[in-house]
């Protein structure tokens, strides 16, 4: 399973490198806007620091503009880039054109089986269902992903599914049980998942006991 941190924060990039088991970082316009830096300059900085894939979401309103933007980002980075295309008709063309150049692509904001099939037919390397948003509307994100996998298996597609908008540890548990190609997690949720009340209590007790004997 590939694992990404959903961030554009340079301190978080250092953490990704230090841990060594994460595959890179994913971004979108909202994430980039939080850093209040010029987006291309920030992507260059991330590329200089990061050891892993950089996911960048195009904003061009037409296929030509999206492709131009995608190539600009791909050419400026030394790391492998995954170009994210929000699911639109124009962007299906963009996915095809960029994929044909050997650059990995991602169809994001995928919320239906037909969208997942069309993205795979266009040549998308990945698709991104937003799990939290599916659950917010009363759907089952886990069942939705299972249905996509079944459709892909029946149709012979190799497109990977990356779970996005992970809200809690239960998403991670459910997806690991059912199988998932990749996950991207916000720094805040990643930090929460590191902790457990019993683990914390155990560590506190060990420290107390060590303090009793360390100077003997």
N, C-alpha and C positions, 0 to 999 in steps of 0.2 A: 504494500500500500504506500502510495506517495503521500507525504504530509507537508503542508505549506502553512506559513503564518500569513494571515491576511493583514498586511501592514505596509506602510511606506516610511515608517519611523526609523531613522538611522541607528538609534540605540537598539531597536528591536532586531535590525539587521545583524548587529554585532552578536546578539544572542543566538540567532540562527546559525551563524558561523561557528560560535563557540560550542553549541550542542553537537553539531556535526551529523545529526540524524534527520534533519529536515531537508526537504528537497528544494526549497527556495521560498519566494514570497509571491503573493497575489495582490494585485491592486485594482482599483477602479477609480473613476473621477471623484467619488465621495471620499475615498481613503486618501487620495493625493491631496485633496483640498484641505484636509486636516493639518497638513504640514506647512501650509502657507508659503510654499516655494513654487517657482516656475516649474511646471510639470516635467518638461524635457530635461531641465537642469537637475531636478531631483532624480529622475531615472538614471542619468549619467552617474550621479553620486552613488546611487544604489548599486549600479553595475560595477563601479570601482571597488565597493566594499564586499559585495555578496559573492558567495561561492554556491551557486545554484541557479535555478530557473527564475526568470523575471516574467511575471504575467502583467500585460498592459492592455487596457481596454480602449479601443478606438472610439472616437466621437464624431467622425465624419458622417454627414447626413446622406451621402450617396456612396455607391460602391467605389467609384473612382477616388473620392476623397478618403474613404476608409482605407483603401489599399495604399494610397500615398502615405498616409499617416503610419500605417503598419510597417511599411518598408523603411520609413525614417527611423522608427524605434529599433527595428531589427538591425539596421545597419550601424546604429550608434552603440550597440551593446556587444561586449565580448562574451558575455554569458548567453546561454540558450534562452530565447525569448518565446513565450506563448502569447499569441495575439488574441485577445478576447473581443468577440463581436456580439453585441446585443442582438437577440433574435428578431430580424426583420427580413423582408424580401431582398432588399439591397445587400444586406450583410450576408445572406446566403451566397450571393455572387462573390462577395469579398472573401468569404471563407474558402470558396473553391479556388479563387485566383491566388490567394496567399498559400494555401495548402499545396498547390501545384508547384510553388517555388521552393518546397521543402521546409517551410517554416511551420511550426506547430500552431494550431488554432484551437479556439474554444468558443462554442456557442453558449452564451450566458443568458440568463432569464428564461430558461426552458421550463415550461409548466404543463406541457401536454405530451402525450405519446406521439401524435403527428409531428409536433415540433422536433422531438428527439429523432424521429426517423428522417425528416428532411435535413436536419443538421448532419446526420451521419452520411446521408447520400451526397451532401455537398463536400464531404471530406474532412469534417471537423475531427481533430485529434481527441478533444474532450467536449463534454457538455456539462453545464452547471445548473442543476436544479437548486433552487433556494429553499432549503429544508424548512427553516423557521417560518417562512412566509406561506408555504403550503400548509403547514400545521395550523397557522393562524386563521386560515380560511375554512378550517374544519376538515381538511383532507388529511391523509396519512402519507407523510413524506417517505417513510420506509416502504410502504406498499407501492408507491409511485416508482421508486427506484427499482424495486423488484420487477415491476411490470416492464420497465424499460429494458432491464437485463434480459427478460424473456423475449421481448420483441427483437432485440439485437441478436440474441442467440439464434432465433428462428430465421432471421434474415441474413445472418452471416456478417454483421458489422463488427469492426474492431474498435469503434469509438469508445473511449473511456468515460466513465462518469465520475465527476468530482463533486462531492457534497459541499455545498456552500451554505452560508447563513446558519452555521451550527450554533444553537442557542445554549445547549447544556450537555452534561456528560452522558445523559441518556441517549442523545442522538449518536454519540460515538459508540456506546454499547450496542445499540440496535443495529447500526450499520456494520460494525465489526462481526456481529453474529451472522448477518445476511451476506456479507462480502461487499466491499466497495473498492474501486480502483484508487481513489484519492480523496483527501479531505483538506479543506482550508479552514483555519480557526483563527479568530481574532486573538490578539494578545491578551485581552481581558479574560476571555473564556479559557484560553490556554493556561493562564496563571491560576484560575479557579480550579481547573481540573488537576493541578498538581497537588492540591491539598485535600486532606480527609481528616475529620475530627479525631479519629482513632490514631491515625499516623502522627498527627500533631501532639496528641496527648502522650503517646508512647515516646516521642522524641524528647518531650519535656521531662518525663520521668527518668529517661536515661541520663539526661544532662544533670538532673538533681542528684542522682546516685553517683555519677562520676565526680561531681563537686565534693562529695563526702570523702572520697578516697584519693583524689588526684595529688594531694600534698602529703600523703602518708610516707 
